[in-house]
Each structure stands twice: as C-alpha cells, then as structure tokens.
C-alpha cells in the first residue's frame, strides 16, 4: 500500500511544479515590465549606460522571486488540484484507498522547501542585491550625471544626496535636465553642536566620467559658538565626491529596513526598544522577514483545504478563481503591510495576519468539507 501512496504524491508534485515554475516566470516578466516603465526606459532615454541598466534590472530579480514564491505556490497548487478534481483523478485515488489527507503531505513538503528557499533568498541574496542596487545607481549617476533628474520626488525635488571626501553630506535642492544641480548645501557638523561650516552654491554639476563636483556662485561661512566668523564668496570651486545616493524611484535613497540583514535589523529594533523609540516600519520589517516565507506553508494549507472542499461539494475551480484568490492574498498582504509600517496596527499582527487568515480559512473549509 505504501508504493501507490508514494506514486500518488509524486504525481501530485509533478502536476504542481511546472505550474509553479511558470507562475514564477510570469511574475519575473511582470517585474521587468514594471521596471521598464518606471526606470529602465527613462534611464535609457537620458543616455544611461545600457550595461549598467541591465545590471540594475538583474539585481531586482532575487527580490521578485523571493516575494512571488509563496503566492506562485498557492496559484500552482490551486490550478493543479483543480484539474485533478475536474478529471476525477482525486476520486479515482480515493476509490483506490488513498485517504484525502494524503493530498496534504506532498504539497506541505513542497511548501516547506519553498519557505526555506524564500527565507534564504531574502537573507542571502536580496539584502546583498539591494546594496548592489545602490552602488549601480551611483555608477549610473557618475557615468552620466544627466540621469539624476530622474530622482525628482516632487516639484523641484531631486532625491539625490552626495557625500564628499570629508564625509560631509551635500544636499541638492533641484536636479534639472542635462545634469545641472541647483541650490546645493554642504554642512560640517559636530555632534551635539551647531554647524562649524556651511557651504552653499547656486549651481553645480558632476563632471562626466569622474567623481568631481563643480560648484558655481558659492558662499562659505564658518561659525564659532553659532556666530559667523568668516564669510567668503567664490565664483567656481570643486569638491571630490566620495559617495552618491540616488533613488530613481523617488523617495528616500537610504536602504529600507526590510532589506537589512536580520541580525542588523534585530540589533536596531532592540536599540529602539531599549530607548522606547516607536519605529513601526522597522519592527514590521523584522516580523515580515519571517512571516513572508512562512506564507508558503499557510497558503499551501489553504490551497489543499480548498481542493478537498471543492471535491466534496462538487464545485470546480479554474484559472480565473486561482488568479482571483492569488490577487486577494496579495491585496491583503499589501494592506496589512502599509498599516503596520504606519503604526495603525501592531507590527506582529500586521506581518502575520495574512498567514493567519489563510490558515483559518483553510481550517474552516476542512470543517465544512467534513460535514458533507
């Protein structure tokens, strides 16, 4: 009796795996199309190096795969089990002595593997890839400063931060087409003290192919005890740029908490907790790092529970229902994520609620199927 059960389980997996691979491929294509509209096309239109742009795209693929794996698994399981039910293959297996519970083992084992893979991708590849994304963005800017106009976050905003060789932050008020910068401000600070030096410039430009920032029409002020000591003006000047932080998608160019290594994220949240600092985005990110991979198990349980229920009730799920349920989970996950990051919900609840909803829905379906 054991051999037919093993064959049945392999058969179920053979039905799910091709659809899982196809769903992942579809998600990657959608991510690439989204990047094409939001970043790739504008970058290439402004003369960015195509090789650097291709690297930027490739570095976004690990995140797409890690995020899509649990949802793709649910979609694949729903579609495969629906086909088995529609073709009466589940009925034949049950008639041959295979218990309905045997549907769970292969799918949940696959889900466990997907959970481990998703977690490993997030911790090992995604965190490193996002750091590399910032480096490639810097290379794109230094290779062709004209692209920095892409960083606009609003009227006159640039989304661009430079750092010179002395570690001073150079804020850019406005980035214009053609690579011209307006209203630059360089401040030298001392911890817990007023600024020692402030340099402003009306205009600036990154010298193409180098890390030199050229300043025009500038002013340098030095301070002592918050009082100006010297005031100098200059027509032209240069500063060596040590680092460039640019976001081509708008917003803050800093690395988001969700992309930090777990050890670093735990250390940061512990510090916030000790100092009684409320940072819902960081705490939500920490819980998401565990909840999102575990979604594979929760969604697989829901998919098999739904398959058992539809078989017992005589219903038939198809492609449309599989798509709708996958979208419903993604929408639920997005809503809870935003509410957690904005402090509207406790971070643990916001992170794990989508998984909990899937498990509870699956349990309810099994209960109803048992009563039929």
C-alpha positions in Angstrom: 0.0 0.0 0.0 2.9 2.4 0.6 4.1 2.3 -3.0 0.8 3.6 -4.6 0.8 6.4 -2.0 4.3 7.4 -2.9 3.4 7.3 -6.6 0.3 9.4 -5.9 2.3 12.0 -4.0 4.9 12.2 -6.8 2.1 12.6 -9.3 0.6 15.5 -7.4 4.0 17.2 -7.2 4.5 16.6 -11.0 1.3 18.4 -11.6 2.2 21.4 -9.4 5.9 22.0 -10.2 5.6 23.0 -13.9 2.8 25.5 -13.0 4.9 26.8 -10.1 7.8 27.5 -12.5 5.5 29.1 -15.0 4.0 31.3 -12.4 7.4 32.5 -11.2 8.4 33.2 -14.7 5.3 35.3 -15.2 6.0 37.3 -12.1 9.6 38.0 -13.2 8.3 39.2 -16.5 5.8 41.5 -14.8 8.5 42.9 -12.6 10.7 43.6 -15.6 7.8 45.3 -17.4 7.2 47.4 -14.3 10.8 48.4 -14.2 10.8 49.1 -17.9 8.1 51.7 -17.4 9.3 53.2 -14.2 13.1 53.2 -14.5 14.6 51.4 -17.5 13.0 53.4 -20.3 13.6 56.8 -18.7 17.2 55.9 -17.8 18.0 54.8 -21.3 16.2 57.8 -22.8 18.6 60.0 -20.8 21.6 58.2 -22.0 22.4 55.8 -19.2 24.9 53.1 -19.9 22.8 50.1 -21.1 25.1 47.6 -19.4 24.6 49.3 -16.0 20.9 49.5 -16.6 20.9 45.7 -17.3 22.7 45.1 -14.1 20.2 47.2 -12.2 17.4 45.1 -13.6 19.1 41.8 -12.8 19.7 42.8 -9.2 15.9 43.3 -8.7 15.1 39.7 -9.8 16.0 38.0 -6.4 13.5 40.1 -4.6 10.8 39.4 -7.2 11.4 35.6 -6.8 11.5 35.7 -3.0 8.3 37.7 -2.8 6.5 35.7 -5.5 7.3 32.1 -4.4 4.6 31.7 -1.8 1.9 33.2 -4.0 3.1 31.3 -7.0 2.9 28.1 -5.0 -0.7 28.7 -3.9 -1.7 29.5 -7.5 0.1 26.4 -8.8 -1.5 24.2 -6.2 -5.0 25.5 -6.8 -4.7 25.1 -10.5 -3.2 21.6 -10.4 -5.5 20.2 -7.7 -8.5 21.7 -9.5 -7.5 19.9 -12.7 -7.1 16.6 -10.8 -10.6 17.1 -9.3 -12.2 18.0 -12.6 -10.7 14.9 -14.3 -11.9 12.7 -11.4 -8.3 11.7 -10.6 -8.8 12.6 -7.0 -11.9 10.5 -7.0 -10.1 7.5 -8.5 -7.3 7.9 -5.9 -9.8 7.9 -3.1 -11.6 4.8 -4.6 -8.2 3.1 -4.7 -7.8 3.5 -0.9 -5.7 6.8 -0.8 -7.0 9.0 2.0 -7.8 12.6 1.3 -5.3 13.6 3.9 -2.6 12.3 1.5 -3.1 15.4 -0.6 -1.6 17.5 2.2 1.8 15.7 2.6 3.3 16.4 -0.9 2.0 20.0 -1.0 3.1 20.9 2.5 6.5 19.3 2.0 6.9 21.4 -1.1 5.7 24.4 0.8 8.3 23.8 3.5 11.0 23.7 0.8 9.7 27.0 -0.7 9.7 28.6 2.8 13.4 27.7 3.3 14.2 28.9 -0.2 12.3 32.1 0.2 14.0 32.9 3.5 17.4 32.1 2.2 16.9 34.3 -0.9 15.8 37.2 1.3 18.6 36.9 3.8 21.5 36.0 1.5 20.7 37.3 -2.0 18.1 40.1 -1.6 19.9 42.0 1.1 23.2 41.9 -0.9 21.4 42.7 -4.2 19.8 45.8 -2.7 23.2 47.1 -1.6 24.5 46.5 -5.1 21.4 48.3 -6.5 22.6 51.5 -4.7 26.1 51.0 -5.9 24.9 50.6 -9.5 22.7 53.6 -9.2 25.8 55.6 -8.1 27.7 54.2 -11.0 25.0 55.3 -13.4 25.0 58.8 -12.0 28.7 59.2 -12.1 28.9 57.7 -15.6 26.3 60.2 -16.9 25.1 62.9 -14.5 22.3 63.8 -16.8 20.2 60.9 -15.4 19.9 62.5 -11.9 16.9 64.4 -13.0 15.1 61.1 -12.7 15.3 61.3 -8.9 12.6 64.0 -8.7 10.4 63.5 -5.7 8.2 66.5 -6.2 8.3 70.0 -7.7 11.9 70.9 -7.6 12.9 67.9 -5.6 15.9 65.8 -6.6 16.0 62.7 -4.4 19.8 62.9 -4.7 22.3 63.1 -1.8 26.1 63.4 -2.3 28.9 62.9 0.2 32.3 64.5 -0.2 35.7 63.1 0.7 35.4 64.6 4.3 32.2 62.8 4.9 30.0 65.9 4.6 26.5 65.5 3.2 25.8 67.6 0.2 22.0 68.2 -0.2 20.7 69.0 -3.7 17.7 71.3 -3.9 16.9 70.7 -7.5 18.2 68.5 -10.3 17.5 69.8 -13.8 17.5 68.0 -17.1 21.0 68.0 -18.5 22.6 67.2 -15.1 22.7 70.7 -13.7 22.2 70.9 -9.9 20.7 73.9 -8.1 20.8 75.1 -4.5 23.5 72.9 -3.1 24.2 73.0 0.6 27.3 71.4 2.3 27.3 71.4 6.1 30.1 70.4 8.5 28.6 69.3 11.8 30.0 68.4 15.3 28.0 66.0 17.4 25.7 67.9 19.7 26.9 71.3 18.4 25.9 73.9 15.9 27.5 73.7 12.4 31.1 74.8 12.1 31.0 75.5 8.4 28.3 75.9 5.8 29.0 76.0 2.0 26.2 76.9 -0.4 26.2 77.1 -4.2 23.6 78.3 -6.6 24.7 75.8 -9.3 26.7 72.7 -9.6 27.5 69.8 -11.9 29.1 66.4 -11.6 32.0 66.3 -14.1 31.2 63.5 -16.6 33.1 60.3 -16.1 34.6 61.4 -12.7 33.7 61.9 -9.1 34.3 65.7 -9.1 31.5 68.1 -8.2 32.0 71.5 -9.8 30.4 74.4 -7.9 29.5 77.9 -9.2 28.4 81.1 -7.5 29.1 79.9 -4.0 29.4 81.1 -0.4 31.4 79.7 2.5 30.6 80.6 6.1 32.4 79.5 9.2 30.9 79.7 12.7 32.1 79.7 16.3 29.6 79.2 19.1 26.8 79.6 16.4 28.2 83.0 15.4 29.6 83.7 11.9 33.4 84.2 11.9 34.2 84.4 8.2 32.2 84.8 5.1 33.8 84.2 1.7 32.3 84.0 -1.8 33.6 82.2 -4.8 32.8 82.1 -8.5 33.9 78.5 -9.0 35.1 75.5 -6.9 35.4 71.8 -6.9 34.7 69.0 -4.4 35.7 65.3 -4.7 32.6 63.2 -4.3 33.0 60.2 -2.1 29.5 58.7 -2.4 26.3 59.2 -4.3 22.9 58.1 -3.0 20.2 58.4 -5.7 16.8 56.9 -5.9 15.4 56.5 -9.4 12.0 55.6 -7.9 11.6 58.7 -5.8 11.6 58.9 -2.0 14.4 58.3 0.4 17.5 56.8 -1.2 18.5 55.0 2.1 18.2 51.3 2.3 14.8 50.3 3.6 14.6 48.3 6.8 13.2 45.2 5.1 16.4 44.9 3.0 18.7 44.9 6.1 20.2 41.6 7.3 18.2 40.1 10.1 21.0 40.4 12.6 21.3 44.1 11.9 17.6 44.5 12.0 17.3 42.8 15.3 20.1 44.9 16.7 18.4 48.1 15.5 15.0 47.2 16.9 16.5 46.2 20.2 18.1 49.6 20.4 14.7 51.3 19.7 13.0 49.1 22.3 15.6 50.0 25.0 15.2 53.7 24.2 11.4 53.4 24.0 11.5 54.7 20.4 8.5 53.9 18.3 9.6 52.9 14.8 6.8 50.8 13.3 8.4 50.4 9.9 11.5 48.7 11.4 9.5 46.5 13.7 7.1 45.5 10.9 10.0 44.8 8.6 11.6 42.4 11.2 8.4 40.4 11.6 7.9 40.4 7.8 11.2 38.7 7.3 9.8 35.6 9.0 6.1 35.9 8.1 6.5 36.2 4.3 8.5 33.0 3.9 6.1 31.2 6.2 3.2 32.3 3.9 4.2 29.4 1.7 3.0 26.9 4.3 -0.1 28.9 5.1 -1.1 29.3 1.5 -0.4 25.7 0.7 -2.6 24.5 3.5 -5.4 26.8 2.3 -5.0 25.5 -1.3 -5.3 21.9 -0.3 -8.1 22.6 2.1 -10.0 24.4 -0.7 -9.3 21.5 -3.1 -10.8 19.0 -0.6 -13.8 21.2 0.0 -14.5 21.7 -3.8 -14.1 18.0 -4.4 -16.6 17.1 -1.6 -19.0 19.9 -2.7 -18.8 19.2 -6.4 -17.5 22.7 -7.2 -14.8 23.3 -9.8 -12.0 25.8 -9.5 -10.4 27.1 -12.6 -7.7 29.6 -13.8 -9.9 32.6 -13.0 -10.5 31.6 -9.4 -6.9 30.8 -8.9 -5.9 34.2 -10.2 -8.6 36.0 -8.0 -7.5 34.2 -4.8 -3.8 34.9 -5.5 -4.7 38.6 -6.1 -6.8 38.6 -2.9 -3.9 37.4 -0.8 -1.5 40.0 -2.4 -4.0 42.8 -1.7 -4.5 41.6 1.9 -0.7 41.4 2.4 -0.2 44.9 0.9 -2.9 46.5 3.1 -1.6 45.0 6.3 2.0 45.9 5.4 1.1 49.6 4.9 -0.9 49.7 8.1 1.9 48.1 10.1 4.6 50.4 8.6 2.4 53.4 9.5 1.7 52.3 13.0 -2.0 51.7 12.5 -1.6 48.0 13.6 0.9 46.3 15.9 3.8 45.1 13.8 3.5 41.4 14.7 -0.2 41.4 13.8 0.4 43.3 10.6 3.1 40.9 9.5 1.4 37.6 10.4 -2.3 38.5 9.8 -2.3 37.4 6.1 -0.8 34.0 7.1 -3.3 33.6 9.9 -6.2 34.5 7.7 -5.1 31.8 5.2 -4.8 29.1 7.9 -8.2 30.0 9.5 -9.9 30.0 6.1 -8.3 26.6 5.3 -9.5 25.2 8.7 -13.0 26.5 8.1 -13.1 24.8 4.6 -11.9 21.5 6.1 -14.6 21.7 8.8 -17.3 22.3 6.2 -16.0 19.6 4.0 -16.1 17.1 6.9 -19.7 17.8 7.4 -20.7 17.0 3.8 
